[in-house]
């Protein structure tokens, strides 16, 4: 895709009244266009001192409640969210020249939801959740491999969900849709949650 050939533009009518429904439609279009891990988002968090951090996560559930992802609660992102629940996520799909940015508040989901999802993960991923002290320094690859082997010996059959591992749901306050246009005159629209529903406005690019 070139600067002068970026496809049709975006209008209020294209988006409709429900940002989550449109988000899901764009996600499926990105998947159909060959996007690798279209559910991957850059997740930004801040600590209690206002220092930011960003990393990519896989968003496993998107519905009217928000965006749900899973992590070690003792990781950097987990510690940040315990100190400051404000967060933002950005999805970019080069194949369809679109992105979606979400801001809101992230809270821990119910243990039952976490355990139900954990059971769907491959055994190797479940063992890794026990083995890794995520975000902390590790002395060597050998130490990491040894921790994984120890987890495999500890759980030769079923691998339960670790107590330090769980899901978070980012409940959107705003959802912004971006469509690339020629000459950097991109189409941008922002939904803002209000008491009566969602307010939609176009933004300068």
Backbone torsions as a table, in degrees:
resi	resn	phi	psi	omega
1	UNK	NA	130.2	-178.0
2	UNK	-104.6	170.4	-179.6
3	UNK	-59.1	-34.1	-177.2
4	UNK	-92.9	0.8	-177.8
5	UNK	-135.9	80.8	-173.5
6	UNK	-118.0	17.2	175.7
7	UNK	78.4	-178.0	-177.5
8	UNK	-68.0	158.7	179.8
9	UNK	-79.9	-170.3	-175.4
10	UNK	-128.0	139.0	179.9
11	UNK	-132.1	169.3	176.8
12	UNK	-57.6	-39.8	-178.6
13	UNK	-64.3	-33.0	178.8
14	UNK	-64.8	-34.0	-173.9
15	UNK	-80.2	-37.2	-175.9
16	UNK	76.0	-175.0	-174.1
17	UNK	-86.9	-11.8	-171.8
18	UNK	-115.9	107.7	-177.5
19	UNK	-66.1	-31.6	-179.1
20	UNK	-69.4	-41.5	177.7
21	UNK	-62.1	-41.2	179.4
22	UNK	-69.4	-38.8	176.6
23	UNK	-56.6	-49.2	-179.5
24	UNK	-63.0	-37.0	177.7
25	UNK	-64.8	-43.0	178.0
26	UNK	-64.9	-38.9	179.0
27	UNK	-59.8	-43.3	178.9
28	UNK	-68.0	-36.7	176.7
29	UNK	-64.4	-39.9	177.6
30	UNK	-63.9	-41.7	179.1
31	UNK	-63.8	-43.5	179.9
32	UNK	-65.2	-28.5	-179.8
33	UNK	-82.2	-0.6	176.7
34	UNK	96.4	13.7	178.5
35	UNK	-62.8	132.4	177.4
36	UNK	-85.2	123.9	-175.9
37	UNK	52.1	62.2	179.4
38	UNK	-63.6	-18.3	179.0
39	UNK	-85.3	3.2	178.0
40	UNK	-76.3	133.4	-179.6
41	UNK	-132.3	145.4	169.9
42	UNK	-81.3	114.6	-176.8
43	UNK	-102.2	122.6	179.1
44	UNK	-106.5	132.5	175.8
45	UNK	-132.0	166.7	176.9
46	UNK	-135.8	148.3	177.3
47	UNK	-86.9	-176.9	-175.7
48	UNK	-65.9	-20.4	178.4
49	UNK	-90.0	1.6	179.0
50	UNK	86.6	7.8	178.7
51	UNK	-81.8	125.6	-174.4
52	UNK	-89.0	161.6	170.6
53	UNK	-148.9	150.7	179.4
54	UNK	-139.9	145.3	177.1
55	UNK	-158.5	163.2	178.0
56	UNK	-90.4	140.8	174.5
57	UNK	-132.3	161.7	173.2
58	UNK	-97.9	119.6	178.7
59	UNK	-84.7	116.6	-170.8
60	UNK	-90.4	-26.4	180.0
61	UNK	-137.5	131.7	173.0
62	UNK	-128.9	116.8	178.6
63	UNK	-149.8	-170.1	-175.0
64	UNK	-63.9	-16.8	178.5
65	UNK	-82.2	-24.1	-180.0
66	UNK	140.6	-156.6	-176.3
67	UNK	-112.0	124.1	-175.9
68	UNK	-110.9	129.4	175.8
69	UNK	-134.6	166.8	-174.4
70	UNK	-128.7	148.0	-178.0
71	UNK	-165.9	170.7	169.1
72	UNK	-70.9	123.6	-177.0
73	UNK	-69.5	-14.7	178.0
74	UNK	-95.8	4.1	176.3
75	UNK	-72.1	175.5	178.5
76	UNK	-59.5	-45.6	-179.8
77	UNK	-64.6	-37.8	178.3
78	UNK	-64.5	-41.6	178.4
79	UNK	-66.6	-41.4	177.5
80	UNK	-58.9	-47.2	-176.1
81	UNK	-67.6	-27.2	175.1
82	UNK	-70.0	-30.7	-178.6
83	UNK	-87.9	-33.6	-175.0
84	UNK	-152.2	107.7	-173.6
85	UNK	-76.9	-5.3	179.3
86	UNK	-70.8	134.2	-177.0
87	UNK	-152.3	167.0	178.0
88	UNK	-144.3	150.1	178.7
89	UNK	-135.2	141.5	179.7
90	UNK	-129.3	128.7	175.7
91	UNK	-110.4	136.4	176.5
92	UNK	-132.0	127.5	-179.8
93	UNK	-121.0	96.3	-176.8
94	UNK	-61.1	-35.5	-175.0
95	UNK	-61.5	-29.1	179.1
96	UNK	-117.4	7.7	174.5
97	UNK	56.7	48.4	-178.8
98	UNK	-139.9	156.1	170.8
99	UNK	-144.8	157.5	176.0
100	UNK	-131.1	130.9	178.1
101	UNK	-119.6	132.6	-176.2
102	UNK	-124.5	134.1	170.5
103	UNK	-121.0	150.1	179.9
104	UNK	172.8	-157.3	-178.1
105	UNK	-117.9	131.7	-179.1
106	UNK	-105.0	131.4	177.7
107	UNK	-131.7	153.9	179.2
108	UNK	-68.1	138.6	178.5
109	UNK	-87.2	172.9	-178.0
110	UNK	-65.0	148.3	179.1
111	UNK	-57.0	-38.6	-178.3
112	UNK	-62.1	-38.7	177.7
113	UNK	-66.5	-42.1	178.3
114	UNK	-61.0	-47.5	-177.1
115	UNK	-65.3	-37.4	178.7
116	UNK	-63.2	-41.9	177.8
117	UNK	-69.7	-41.9	-176.1
118	UNK	-57.5	-35.3	-179.3
119	UNK	-67.2	-19.1	179.7
120	UNK	-85.3	-11.6	-177.2
121	UNK	-76.6	149.9	174.8
122	UNK	-58.9	152.4	-179.6
123	UNK	-54.3	-41.5	-177.5
124	UNK	-61.8	-39.5	179.1
125	UNK	-69.4	-34.5	178.1
126	UNK	-68.1	-39.8	176.7
127	UNK	-64.7	-39.3	179.5
128	UNK	-61.3	-34.1	179.0
129	UNK	-64.0	-31.0	175.8
130	UNK	-78.9	-35.0	-172.0
131	UNK	-76.6	-34.8	-169.8
132	UNK	-91.1	127.4	168.5
133	UNK	-91.0	75.3	-166.6
134	UNK	-52.8	133.3	176.9
135	UNK	81.4	-8.5	178.4
136	UNK	-91.0	154.9	179.0
137	UNK	-63.7	141.9	175.3
138	UNK	-125.8	139.5	-172.2
139	UNK	-68.4	-32.5	-176.2
140	UNK	-165.5	167.0	174.1
141	UNK	-63.8	-34.8	179.9
142	UNK	-61.6	-37.8	178.1
143	UNK	-65.2	-39.9	177.2
144	UNK	-64.3	-45.8	-179.7
145	UNK	-63.5	-36.9	178.6
146	UNK	-66.1	-38.6	178.0
147	UNK	-64.7	-37.8	178.0
148	UNK	-66.8	-43.9	179.2
149	UNK	-62.2	-38.1	178.4
150	UNK	-65.0	-39.2	177.5
151	UNK	-64.8	-39.3	178.9
152	UNK	-64.0	-38.5	177.1
153	UNK	-69.8	-35.8	-179.0
154	UNK	-67.9	-35.3	-177.4
155	UNK	-122.9	78.5	-178.1
156	UNK	-71.3	-19.6	-178.1
157	UNK	-118.4	-105.3	180.0
158	UNK	-72.8	143.7	177.9
159	UNK	-114.9	106.6	-178.6
160	UNK	-75.5	168.0	177.4
161	UNK	-74.1	129.6	179.1
162	UNK	-66.5	149.0	179.5
163	UNK	-66.3	-21.4	-178.5
164	UNK	-93.8	9.4	-174.3
165	UNK	-120.4	138.5	-179.7
166	UNK	-175.1	-177.7	-176.1
167	UNK	-104.0	156.1	173.7
168	UNK	-128.4	146.5	175.7
169	UNK	-117.7	121.0	176.2
170	UNK	-88.9	107.9	179.5
171	UNK	-87.8	118.6	-171.6
172	UNK	-71.1	137.0	164.2
173	UNK	-96.3	-36.7	176.3
174	UNK	-135.9	148.5	173.3
175	UNK	-134.0	117.9	-177.3
176	UNK	-110.7	132.1	178.8
177	UNK	-109.1	133.6	-177.2
178	UNK	-128.3	131.6	175.7
179	UNK	-126.9	123.9	-179.5
180	UNK	-64.7	136.6	176.2
181	UNK	-131.9	165.6	-177.8
182	UNK	-66.9	154.2	176.8
183	UNK	61.7	24.4	-179.8
184	UNK	65.1	15.3	177.2
185	UNK	-92.7	65.0	-173.3
186	UNK	-70.8	157.6	173.5
187	UNK	-91.6	125.6	179.2
188	UNK	-132.6	131.2	177.0
189	UNK	-133.8	139.5	-179.3
190	UNK	-123.7	126.3	169.3
191	UNK	-92.0	132.1	176.5
192	UNK	-121.5	129.4	-178.3
193	UNK	-73.6	130.9	175.4
194	UNK	-129.9	172.6	-176.3
195	UNK	-58.4	-35.8	-176.5
196	UNK	-90.5	-1.1	-178.3
197	UNK	139.0	-143.3	-177.4
198	UNK	-108.2	134.5	173.0
199	UNK	-102.0	131.9	-177.4
200	UNK	-113.0	133.9	176.2
201	UNK	-144.2	148.6	176.0
202	UNK	-85.4	143.2	179.9
203	UNK	-112.5	150.6	169.8
204	UNK	-61.2	144.4	-179.5
205	UNK	-73.0	NA	NA
